[in-house]
Amino acid sequence: MSVGILAHNVGTFPYAELAAKVASYQYKYVQLALSKAISDVDCSLGKLSPGLANSIAEAFDRNGVKIPVLGCYVSLIELDDTAFRHNVDRFKEHLRMAKHFGTAIVATETGVPDTDQYDRYAKRLRSAVEELVEEAEKWGAFIGLEAANRHLIGSAPQLAELIDEMPSSNIGVVIDPVNLMTQENFERQHEVMQEAFRLLGNRVVSVHAKDMRLNASGKLETVAAGRGMLDYGMFMDLVRQHKPLVHMTLEGVDMDSMDFSRDYVLRHRAGV
């Protein structure tokens, strides 16, 4: 049983140094968002190649760290045509290069709307996903879509509806229970988690793990795993039931929580 981490939670470094730092915290794999985590190579649109991907993957492998997921967190609902084209093309490039990093999964949330023009944003998202599905099917890759509050797709039912509209087995789900919690529903966390796994469990390709708590003002905030009030017993039970041994990646971990959160999640994964 193992656990990974978002690579940029360790920091932004030259990739060989980043790989060594991840290994020093005893994480066995990462979700790698190139633009957030790597400082010594230009990974912008048009710059990725099999050689670059192989070099990065080899540096991590030398340190005993795998890259099972690429993060490409771009908005798929941009109304500006130039920004929309850039984001979709960048994601497609990640899909083409994924196997050279040693993975088949490229993950993203959908994007945060800044107006109430839901129909226009929904049309943009459908257009983006249609293009990405076609690219993913060509390259044997998976699109890892993640529902997150405030995003256009912010709940498990919304993500399930989108997937039902796109009949492709190359759409997977990244599930993060805390991203499904809001000020209005966090007291029903068990119901929210059960619904998410019931609707999306068969599509899960990766799991994110963090925690939530109320701040001094009574507002819900995210914290590192084990520092809050998420029921990790139920969370891990649902993971074991629906996707045993799925890659589980810690998110929102600060330096003070690196060891604590890793060990906390490992204990719960093991059912201790």
N, C-alpha and C positions, 0 to 999 in steps of 0.2 A: 504494500500500500504506500503510495507516495502523494506528494502535493507539489504544485508549481506556483509561480508568481508572475504577475505582470512585470515584464522586464524593466520597464521604466519606473516601477516602484523602488527598484534598487538604485536608480539614477540614470543619467545620460552620460555615456562614456564611449571611447573607442571600443569597437565590438569585442576585441580579444580581452580587453580589461573588464568589460561588462560580463562576459562569460565567466571569468574567474571570480568576480564578485558574487554572482548568483550562486556558483558552486560553494563559495565560502560560507554561505548561509544554509547550505544543505538542501537546496531546492533542486529537484531532479528535472524540471522542465519549465519552460516559460511560454507565455503568450507574448509574442514579439511584435510591437508596433514600431516599425523601423524609424519613422520620423520622430518618435518620442524618446527612443532609447539609444540610438546610435549617433555618435558625434563626429566620427572621422571619415564617413563616406556619405556622399550625396545620394540619397535614396528617393529623390523626387521623381515625378512622373517622367517616364522615358529613360531612366537611368538604371533600372534593374536589369540584370542579365543572369543566365545560369551560372556564370563564373562567380559573380558577386554573391549570389545566393549560396553557392557551394562553399565559398570562403567563409562566410558568416556561420553557416551550419557546422563546418569543420572546427571552427574555433570553439563553438559551444560543445561539440562532441568530445573534443580533447579534454574538456573539463567535466565530462559525464553529465551534460545537460542537453536535453532534447528540445526541439521547437515544434510542438504538436499543433500550434495555432498561430497564424499571423493575424495581428490586429490592423485593420485598415478603417479607422474611425472617421469616415467622411459622411457628410449629410447627403442623403439620397432624395431629398425633397426640395433642393434649391430651385427657386423660381427664376433666377437669373440663368440664362441659357449657357453662358460661358462657364460659370461655376458648376452648374449641373454636369456639363460635358466633362470637365476636368475630373470631378469626383467619380463619375461612373467609369471613366477610362482608367483612373488610378486603381480602382477596385478590380477592374478586369485584368490589369497588369499583374496585380497580386495573385489573382486566380491562375494566370498562366505560369507564374514563377513558383507557386506554392510547393510543388513537388521537389524543387531544387533546394528548398529549405528543409525538406524532410517531412512535409505535412501535406494535407489535402484540404485544410480548413482555413477560410479567411472570414474573420468576424467583424461585425459592425452593429451599432444601433442605427436607427433610421434617420434621425434628425429632429431638431426642435423647431416647431413652427413659431414664427414671431408675429403672426396675425391670425385672424379667425377664418381665413379662407381655406377651410378644410378640404373642399372639393378639389381645389387646385393643387394642394399639397398631395392629396391622395392620388391624383392623376400622375403627378411626377413620380411618386414612389412606385406605382404600378409599372410605369415606363422603365424605371431604373431596374427593378427586379426582373422584368421580362428580359432585358438585355443581359443582366448578370447570370440568369439561369441558362441562357443560350451559351454564354462563355463557359460557365462551370461544367455544363454537359460535354462541351468539346474537350475539356482538359481533365475530366475525371475529378473535379474539385467540388467542395461543398461551400455554400454560402452559409455562414453562421449568423443568423439574425437574432438580435437580442431586444426584447421588450424592456423599456425603461420609462419610468414616470417622467412626465413633461415632454417626452418625445411623441411624435405622431402616432407611433405604435407603442403604447404605454402599459398595456395589460396583456395577460395571457389570452383572453378571448379575442382581442384585436389581432394578435399575432396568428392565432389559429385561423381566424377568418381570412387573413392575407394568404396564408399557406394553402388553404382550401381553394382559393381562387387561382393558384399557380400549381398545376398538376405536374410537379417535378420532384423526383426523389433527391435532387441535388440541393434542396433547401433544407438546412439543418437549423437547430435552435441552440443558442447559448442561453442557459437559464441562470438567473441571479435573483433569488427571492427578495433581497433587499431592494433591488431596482423596481420591484412590483409593489412595494409598500409606499403608502402616502399618509399624510396626516389624518385622512379620513378612514383608512382601512387597517392601519397597523395593529390595532387591537384585535383584529380578526386574522392575524398572521397565519394561523393554522389553516383556515379556510382558503386563504389566498394561495398558500403553497400547495395545498391539495388540488385546487383547481388548476394551477399551472402545470403540475405533473400529469394530471388527468388529461388535459387538453394537448399537451406538448411533449409528454414524456417519451413517446416513441420516436420523436425527431431530435432529441437532445444529442449534440455532438461534443459539448463542453459545458462545464459548470463553473460559475464564479462564486467565490466565497468571501463575504465581508459581514458586517454586522450593523446594527442600528441602535440608537438610543435617543432619549429626549434630552435636549440641552436645558440650560438653566431657565430658558424662556418657555419651555414646554414644546419646542419645535423639534420635529424629527430630523435627525442627522445621521450620516453614515460614519462608521468607525471600523477599525480593524477587527477581524474575526476574533471572537472571544471577549471583546470589550463592550458588548452591548447585551441586548435582550432577545435576539433571534433564537428561536428554539432549535438549536443545532441537532438535538436528538431526533426530532421529527424530520428536519431537513435531510440528515444523513440516511434515515430510514427510507425516505422517498427516493433518494439517489440509489440506494442499494436495490430497492424494489424495481425501479425503472431502467437504470443504466449502471449496473455494477462495474467498477473499475474505469468509469469515464474519467477523462482528465479533469482535475479540479484545480482551479487557479485562484490564488489569493489576490485580492484587489484592495486598494486603499490601505496598504500596510506601510507604516512609517518605520524608521530605523529602530525605535524603541520596542516595536512589536514583531520584528522579524522572527525571532526565535519563539516567542510566546504564541503568536498566531499559527505558525507552522505546526508546533506541537499540539496546540489545541485542536486544530482541524484533523490532524493525524489520529489523535485519540478518539475523536468522534467517528471518523471514517472506520476505525477498527471496532467501533461499538463499545468502547471502554467507558 
